[in-house]
């Protein structure tokens, strides 16, 4: 096992969030395929608002139960979450994973024009040529809505993630190996700073 794999296996959970089209799922799949992480897409937790809201309050026990189910059989987990910044349930899940369940929280960002291109190309793959419909354009509009929600909610300041620029200067994606290597280096520096302060 190489040094990077050895370092990575020290962490039970990694949570990847960020702007649309920044490569969250791509890196999640890379960690799954190359390092044996279990991959969880939290956006696939259906009916989050209905399940976790009770009389206008978030049911912390239900959220913890869902996280426990996700973690109980897996030593190393990478969760990806293109969450809704203004949604209290999604923000709570994100903070809960970081603060109670000790997931390392990353925010992918960078060249937003390149992210839009990647998002557009991903959405285009859902449709056959010549069969675009209003749903496609609504999903593209969703990119801009999400970006405005990120800006207006000041979510980055709120959740305090580790920031990763997933793009090169010219707008192309960095390689998966480069991104994961930086993620692990950033975690190592945080651990080193914490040990020095103790």
PEVEN-V934713 format. One record per backbone hydrogen bond with DSSP energy under -0.5 kcal/mol. NH is the residue of the N-H (numbers start at 1). CO is the residue of the C=O. E is the energy in kcal/mol with one decimal. If there is no record, write none. Layout:
# PEVEN-V934713
nh:NH co:CO e:E
nh:NH co:CO e:E
This chain:
# PEVEN-V934713
nh:6 co:2 e:-2.3
nh:7 co:3 e:-2.4
nh:8 co:4 e:-2.5
nh:9 co:5 e:-2.1
nh:10 co:7 e:-1.5
nh:11 co:8 e:-1.9
nh:12 co:10 e:-0.5
nh:14 co:77 e:-2.4
nh:15 co:104 e:-3.0
nh:16 co:14 e:-0.5
nh:16 co:79 e:-3.2
nh:17 co:15 e:-0.6
nh:17 co:106 e:-2.9
nh:19 co:108 e:-2.1
nh:22 co:19 e:-1.2
nh:27 co:23 e:-2.3
nh:28 co:24 e:-2.2
nh:29 co:25 e:-2.8
nh:30 co:26 e:-1.7
nh:31 co:27 e:-2.6
nh:32 co:28 e:-1.8
nh:33 co:29 e:-3.0
nh:34 co:30 e:-3.0
nh:35 co:31 e:-1.4
nh:36 co:32 e:-0.9
nh:37 co:31 e:-1.8
nh:38 co:76 e:-2.7
nh:40 co:78 e:-2.2
nh:42 co:40 e:-0.8
nh:42 co:80 e:-2.1
nh:43 co:80 e:-0.6
nh:44 co:41 e:-1.9
nh:45 co:42 e:-2.0
nh:46 co:44 e:-1.4
nh:48 co:45 e:-0.7
nh:51 co:47 e:-2.6
nh:52 co:48 e:-2.5
nh:53 co:49 e:-1.5
nh:54 co:57 e:-3.8
nh:57 co:54 e:-1.9
nh:59 co:52 e:-3.4
nh:60 co:58 e:-1.2
nh:63 co:59 e:-1.8
nh:64 co:60 e:-2.8
nh:65 co:61 e:-2.3
nh:66 co:62 e:-2.0
nh:67 co:63 e:-2.3
nh:68 co:64 e:-2.8
nh:69 co:65 e:-2.2
nh:70 co:66 e:-1.6
nh:71 co:67 e:-1.9
nh:72 co:68 e:-2.2
nh:74 co:71 e:-1.2
nh:77 co:12 e:-2.8
nh:78 co:38 e:-2.9
nh:79 co:14 e:-3.2
nh:79 co:77 e:-0.5
nh:80 co:40 e:-2.6
nh:81 co:16 e:-2.3
nh:83 co:81 e:-1.5
nh:85 co:83 e:-0.7
nh:87 co:84 e:-2.0
nh:88 co:86 e:-0.6
nh:91 co:87 e:-2.4
nh:92 co:88 e:-2.2
nh:93 co:89 e:-2.6
nh:94 co:90 e:-2.1
nh:95 co:91 e:-2.5
nh:96 co:92 e:-3.0
nh:97 co:93 e:-2.4
nh:98 co:94 e:-1.6
nh:99 co:95 e:-3.5
nh:100 co:96 e:-2.1
nh:101 co:96 e:-1.9
nh:103 co:97 e:-3.0
nh:104 co:13 e:-2.4
nh:105 co:103 e:-0.6
nh:106 co:15 e:-3.1
nh:106 co:104 e:-0.6
nh:107 co:162 e:-2.9
nh:108 co:17 e:-2.8
nh:108 co:106 e:-0.5
nh:109 co:164 e:-2.4
nh:112 co:110 e:-0.8
nh:115 co:111 e:-2.1
nh:116 co:112 e:-2.1
nh:117 co:113 e:-2.0
nh:118 co:114 e:-2.4
nh:119 co:115 e:-2.7
nh:120 co:116 e:-2.9
nh:121 co:117 e:-2.6
nh:122 co:118 e:-2.1
nh:123 co:119 e:-2.5
nh:124 co:120 e:-2.4
nh:125 co:121 e:-1.4
nh:126 co:123 e:-1.4
nh:127 co:124 e:-1.6
nh:131 co:128 e:-2.0
nh:136 co:133 e:-1.2
nh:137 co:133 e:-1.2
nh:138 co:134 e:-2.3
nh:139 co:135 e:-2.1
nh:140 co:136 e:-1.9
nh:141 co:137 e:-2.4
nh:142 co:138 e:-1.6
nh:143 co:139 e:-0.8
nh:143 co:140 e:-1.0
nh:144 co:140 e:-0.8
nh:145 co:141 e:-1.9
nh:146 co:142 e:-2.7
nh:147 co:143 e:-2.2
nh:148 co:144 e:-2.1
nh:149 co:145 e:-2.4
nh:150 co:146 e:-2.4
nh:151 co:147 e:-2.1
nh:152 co:148 e:-3.1
nh:153 co:149 e:-2.2
nh:154 co:150 e:-0.8
nh:154 co:151 e:-0.6
nh:155 co:150 e:-1.0
nh:158 co:154 e:-1.5
nh:159 co:155 e:-2.7
nh:160 co:156 e:-1.8
nh:162 co:105 e:-2.8
nh:163 co:161 e:-0.6
nh:164 co:107 e:-2.7
nh:166 co:109 e:-2.0
nh:166 co:164 e:-0.8
nh:168 co:172 e:-3.6
nh:171 co:168 e:-1.7
nh:174 co:166 e:-2.5
nh:179 co:175 e:-2.2
nh:180 co:176 e:-2.8
nh:181 co:177 e:-2.4
nh:182 co:178 e:-2.1
nh:183 co:179 e:-2.4
nh:184 co:180 e:-2.4
nh:185 co:181 e:-2.2
nh:186 co:182 e:-2.6
nh:187 co:183 e:-2.1
nh:188 co:184 e:-2.4
nh:189 co:185 e:-2.2
nh:190 co:186 e:-2.0
nh:191 co:187 e:-2.5
nh:192 co:188 e:-2.4
nh:193 co:189 e:-2.6
nh:194 co:190 e:-2.3
nh:195 co:191 e:-2.2
nh:196 co:192 e:-2.0
nh:197 co:193 e:-1.6
nh:198 co:194 e:-0.7
